[in-house]
Amino acid sequence: MADRIQAPPLVRKRLAKCVFEARRDRVRNPEGTFDCAGRWYPSEREDQGGDGSSVRPPSRGWPYSFNTRCRTLAHCKVLVQAALNGKDVPRDVQIVVRGGLDDSEVA
């Protein structure tokens, strides 16, 4: 996504909610990889704004701490805003943003 899109706050909230619900229900998964110890780390596109740094780093005992953070509504809001600003975001967010906006909702 290259162009900046102006969307009203209610539209942004609705888009973030769609991404959040898909991730919460495991219909879609955050982009990332596992290391050899089974710890999950987000991709660069997933870690928009570096908000993953506010979470404890994964360990063998807690390997999914970043994955859990990437499934929160707050993180989904950051990703939707990044997509609307024309930044490169994960595919599941791109699909929701492209499909969720029509000409009547965009300023």
C-alpha angles and dihedrals in degrees: 000000000000106000126077111239124204110216128172117251093252091054091049090050092049092050092048090049091053092052091044094051093048091051095042091052091045092241087125129020132212116257113256148107140246123234124219091273093056097255116144122226126185123242119248090256090053095050096065113168091008091263090147088074089074089068126077111264115256119266135179089267095046105027097158103052093116092042090054090050091050089058096057124107091237091057092046089053090054091050094048091050090049090051091050089050090056098253125143108264136170117291096248090058092046091053093051094046094047093045096040099056125073127176094264093060099046120086 
